Each structure stands twice: as structure tokens, then as C-alpha cells.
Amino acid sequence: MATGLMEGVGSEQAQRLRYTLMHRRTLKDALLTWLAIGLAVLAMLPLFSVLIMLIARGAPLLSIELFTELPPAAGMPGGGIGNAIVGTLVLVAIASAIAIPLGLLAAIYLAEFGGNSRFATVVRFSAKILTGLPSILAGVFAYAVVVATMGSFSALAGGVATGVLMVPVVMLTSEEAIKMVPSRMKMAAFGMGSNHTQVVWNIVVPAAMPGIVTGVMLALARAMGETAPLLFTALFSNYWFEGHLGEPIASLAVLIYNYSGNPFEELVKLAWAASLVLVVLVLLTNLLAQRLTKRHPEH
């Protein structure tokens, strides 16, 4: 009798489960889930297609010579993109030296001192507008301020242009990271007799450093791939960077722009190889930022 009762309960549960699976809300949930998965796959198709195309056309040229030699003369075989790689790193270093201190100090002010004051609100609003600023306008600004003043295109002007694009990213992400620091840590420091400045530099900034570094890495990834600002500022050079910030400098983005439409096949191949190298650099930077975020979750 107990066995029959259990079978009856099991049959009733199975029938209820079948009813639940056929329920309108359940079907709608399943359809929307599969729709979301399909749209996500569709959104990733351009990325994977670009990566496959870059690997197919750029990977065969990967060699030591590609990273250590200068671009060849028009119509000549061989050569490399070593000067463009060095130039890109130099430009990113200049931009970081400008953007990281400005962005971090502004974030500290907004998070710890500015609060919801009118001035802080205006600064935040301006930073959000700058995140959507067309990069070519940053190049025009650096051209007017640096190139026109110095009288020549230069690595310094290119660094200023990319730095302008990095500042709002560093500032906004750093502010959010600082705001996520638990207030109990600050209250404990205040209770031990520390003033506000000591709390900020000794407690808040070190605790928020993983989030700050993540924002910096994302800003660097954006700066590496910019082309329009560099056309107005750094221009291009077929030679190695020799430490003169007042002279034009090569970069991967501008090299790709110059060589992709070139009639000489060797230079077009170099453009494909440079595109692959640039994409890998940007992807590695983004992956490093994601890893830092997961390794040091905000509290």
C-alpha cells in the first residue's frame, strides 16, 4: 500500500513537472535564454572573424626580423616593424605619465573631498563627455597646443593627444574603485588619530589599487589602438626612436594606416602583421585587466 502511495505521489509530481515545463512563463524564459545565447554568439562573430583573418594573413610573417628591423623601402622585400613597436610603447609611456597622475588625483578629489558639490558634479559630467569624445578632436587639440607651439610634429604631441583620451577613463574607474573601499577601514584609521590625507594615501589608495590598475590597463588598451590623433601630432618615421621627444615617431596604428593601401605587396603584408601584433597587445592588456579584477575583487 505504501508502495502504491509513493507511486501515486511520483506520478502526480511528474505530471506537475510536465505542466510546469509547458507553462507559458517557462517557455518564454527558455526562448529568451536561447535568444540571448544566439545574439551573444552573433555579436562575437565579427571579433572571431577578424582574429581568424589577421592570423591567416599576419601570422606567416611573424619572425625575429619582424620585431627587430626597420620597414623596407618601397618595393623591397624583408624588413620589419621594430621602430613602430618601440614608438607605440614610447607614446603610451608619455601618455601614461600625463594621464595617470591627473586621473588619479582627480579621482581622489571626487571620491574623498568633492562629494556632491557643484564643482565635482561638473567635473564628473565633463569626464563622461570626454569618454565619448571623437579621438580626432583630441588630435586637433594637441596639434593646436603642442605642434603649433613647437613648430613640428613630435612624440610629445602624440603622447599629449593619447593622454587626453586616457584621463577620463583613469579618473572615472579610479573614483569607483576608491568609493568601493569599506568605510570601516577609514573609520578605524580616523579612530587611531590619522588625518584625512594620511587615510587617503595610506589606507584608501592601497586598498583601491587593484581597481585603479584595472582602469589604467583599460585606458592603455584604448591608447594603443588610436590612429587619428597621431596623424595630427606624431605623424610617422621610418627610423628608430633616438630619445628626441620633439621629432616625429613611428607607431603601429599609423604604420597600418600608411601601408594598408600601399600598392607594394610587401608593405601590405607588413600592415597585416602589424595589425596582428597590435590586436594581440590590446587583447593581452584587456585580459590582464580582467585578471586583476578577478584576483582582487572589490569589497
Secondary structure by P-SEA (a helix, b strand, c coil): caaaaaaaaaaaaaaaaaaaaacaaaaaaaaaaaaaaaaaaaaaaaaaaaaaaaaaccccccccccccccccccccccccaaaaaaaaaaaaaaaaaccaaaaaaaaaaaaccccccaaaaaaaaaaaaaaaccaaaaaaaaaaccccccccccaaaaaaaaaaaaaaaaaaaaaaaaaaccaaaaaaaaaacccaaaaaaccccccaaaaaaaaaaaaaaaaaaccccccccccccccccccccccccccaaaaaaaccccccaaaaaaaaaaaaaaaaaaaaaaaaaaaaaaacccc
